Amino acid sequence: MIEPNPAHGRYTLRPAAESDRLFVVTLWRDSLGSYAVPLFGKWYEEISEKSFTANQPSNLKIIMVRGEMAGVLCLRMEGDKLYLGDLELLPAYRNRGLGTRLLQDINAYADAKGLVVELQVLVTNPARSLYERLGFRPIHLKMQRTPDG
């Protein structure tokens, strides 16, 4: 199991269970929809459902703060890299340092293991500035053209 060690006690991680499906899929839609819809024209619910099934339970974690669900983290090994597939927080937990703390813990874990950390972020997502502040740099730009130009 790959996960950072939150020794500071600000959060805990637990494996996502089937009973968490609605929470996770709704959080993805509510968090990412406002960034994805302008780019792709709609939200693809079926992609969220497939992603939950593919990553649960080994890679998908529920972020807990004081016994309450605060968000979701998807972290997995891809070859010799640690891939951060997702980090989403409920609105009440955003802009309070929790995302920064999680990323710092992930980076510390990766540093200790000698792993590169990779992630993807939509260009319209304001979390991009957080990633850049914590040392993430773009290595390539994926571009797309839709049929409507």
C-alpha positions in Angstrom: 0.0 0.0 0.0 1.3 3.4 -1.0 0.4 6.4 1.2 2.1 9.2 3.0 2.5 8.9 6.7 0.5 11.7 8.3 2.4 11.7 11.6 1.3 15.3 12.4 -2.3 14.1 12.9 -4.1 16.7 10.7 -5.8 13.9 8.7 -6.0 10.2 8.3 -6.5 8.1 5.2 -8.7 5.0 4.9 -9.4 2.8 1.9 -12.5 3.7 -0.1 -15.3 1.2 0.2 -18.2 0.5 -2.1 -20.4 2.5 0.3 -18.2 5.6 -0.5 -19.0 5.5 -4.3 -21.7 8.2 -4.2 -19.5 10.5 -2.0 -16.5 10.1 -4.3 -18.3 10.4 -7.7 -20.3 13.4 -6.4 -17.1 15.1 -5.1 -15.4 14.5 -8.5 -18.3 16.0 -10.4 -18.7 19.0 -8.0 -15.0 19.7 -7.8 -13.9 19.1 -11.4 -17.1 19.8 -13.3 -16.6 23.6 -13.4 -13.2 23.1 -14.9 -14.0 20.2 -17.2 -17.3 21.2 -18.7 -15.9 24.4 -20.4 -13.1 22.3 -21.9 -15.0 19.1 -22.9 -18.6 20.4 -23.2 -20.1 18.1 -20.6 -19.3 16.0 -17.5 -18.8 12.4 -18.2 -20.4 10.6 -15.2 -19.5 7.2 -16.7 -15.8 8.0 -16.5 -16.1 8.8 -12.8 -17.9 5.5 -12.2 -15.2 3.5 -14.1 -12.4 5.4 -12.3 -14.0 4.6 -8.9 -14.3 0.9 -9.8 -10.7 0.7 -11.3 -9.1 2.4 -8.3 -11.1 1.1 -5.3 -10.0 -0.1 -2.9 -6.2 -0.3 -3.3 -5.4 3.1 -4.7 -8.4 5.2 -3.6 -8.4 6.7 -0.1 -10.9 8.7 1.8 -9.3 11.7 3.5 -10.6 11.9 7.1 -10.4 15.0 9.4 -11.6 14.6 13.0 -13.7 11.6 12.0 -15.4 13.4 9.0 -14.9 12.7 5.3 -13.0 15.6 3.9 -12.0 14.4 0.5 -10.5 11.8 -1.7 -7.0 10.8 -2.7 -5.9 8.5 -5.5 -2.3 7.5 -5.4 -0.6 4.6 -7.2 2.6 3.3 -8.6 3.1 3.6 -12.3 6.3 1.9 -13.2 9.0 3.7 -11.2 6.9 6.7 -10.6 4.3 7.7 -8.0 1.2 8.9 -9.8 -1.2 11.3 -8.0 -4.3 10.5 -9.9 -6.6 12.7 -7.8 -6.7 14.9 -4.7 -10.1 16.5 -4.1 -11.4 18.2 -1.0 -14.9 19.2 0.1 -15.3 23.0 -0.1 -15.2 23.3 3.8 -11.7 21.9 3.7 -10.2 23.9 0.9 -7.9 26.9 1.3 -7.0 25.8 4.9 -3.7 24.1 4.3 -4.9 20.5 4.1 -4.2 20.1 0.4 -0.7 21.6 0.9 -0.1 19.3 3.8 -1.2 16.2 1.9 1.1 17.1 -1.1 4.0 17.8 1.3 3.5 14.4 2.8 3.3 12.7 -0.6 6.5 14.5 -1.7 8.3 13.5 1.5 7.2 9.9 1.0 8.4 9.9 -2.6 11.7 11.6 -1.7 12.4 9.0 0.9 11.8 6.2 -1.6 13.6 8.0 -4.4 10.4 8.3 -6.6 9.3 10.9 -9.0 5.8 12.2 -8.4 3.6 12.8 -11.5 0.1 14.3 -11.8 -2.1 15.8 -14.5 -4.1 19.0 -14.0 -6.5 20.8 -16.2 -5.1 24.1 -17.4 -8.3 25.8 -16.0 -7.9 24.3 -12.5 -6.7 26.8 -9.9 -5.0 24.0 -8.0 -2.3 24.2 -10.7 -0.7 27.1 -8.7 -0.5 25.0 -5.6 1.2 22.2 -7.5 3.7 24.7 -9.0 4.4 26.2 -5.6 5.3 22.8 -4.3 7.8 22.1 -7.0 5.7 20.4 -9.8 6.6 21.6 -13.3 4.9 20.9 -16.6 6.8 18.3 -18.7 4.6 18.3 -21.7 1.3 19.9 -22.8 -1.4 17.7 -24.0 -3.5 19.5 -26.7 -6.8 18.6 -28.2 -9.0 19.7 -31.0 -12.7 19.0 -31.0 -14.8 18.5 -34.1 -16.4 21.9 -33.6 -13.0 23.5 -33.8 
